[in-house]
Amino acid sequence: MPIARDLEFLSLHYNIYFGVDLVGPWHQVFIIPALGLIFMLLNIFLTFFFYKKEKFLSRFLAAGNPLIELGLLVSIALITLLNI
């Protein structure tokens, strides 16, 4: 059984029809958490920006942020399980 730390390239995407269809260097795994941080900071900024003008939009952005982060967490967990 291969261990991910010994591999130069990791599987980054799995398709049920074709199997592994995207392979890349190990550092590309960190793109998804970086996107999560960018989305979170952008949503927090927009939530505070729109709070005085549009409270509904502010609450919508605040409620949508955990859903985005949960989706990214699931994708990182699946990539981790794919490479173990």
N, C-alpha and C positions, 0 to 999 in steps of 0.2 A: 504494500500500500504506500503510495508516494506521500511524502510530507511536503506541505506547501513551502516551507522555508528553504527546502533544498532545491526547489525548482526556480529556474530563471524566468519562466513565463507561467502565468496563471490563467485558468479559465475564467472569463469575465461574463459570459452569457451562455445560458443553456436553453435550447429550444426542444420541445417534446417531439418534434418531427425529425429534426436533424441532429440532435445531441448538442455538443459544444460547438457553437458557431462563432464565438469571438474569443480569441486568445491574445493576451498582451503582457507587457512587463508588469512586475509586481506593484510598481508605484501607481499604476492606473486604478488600483483598488481604492485609493484615497480620493478619487474624484467625486464619488457619491457623497461621502461625509462632508467634503468641502462645499458641494452644492447645497447640502442640507444646512450648513452654517450660513451660507449666503442667503438662502430663502428665509431662514429664521430672522436674520438681521434685517433683511428687507421688509419682512412682514411686521416686525416690531417697529421699525421706523415709520412705515405707512400707517400702522395702527395709531401711533401717537400723533402723526400728522393729521389724520382724518378725524380724530376723536372730537374735536370742537365743532367741526362742520357737519360731519355725517356719522352719527353714533352707530347706526345700523351697519354701515360699511366697515367701521372700525371693529365692531363685534364679529362680523363675518370674517374679516382677516384674522382676528385673534382665534376664532374657532377653527379656521382652516389650517392654521399652522401646525397643530399636533397631527392632523390627518396627513399632511405632507411628510412630516418627520416620521410618522409611523410607516408610511409606504417606503421611505428610503431605508428605514431600519430593517424592514422585512427583506428588501432587496440585498442589503449587505449581509444579513444572516444567511440568505440562500446562496450567495456567492461564497461565503465562508464554508458552508456545508458542502458545496460543490468541490472545493479545493482540499478538503480534508481526506 
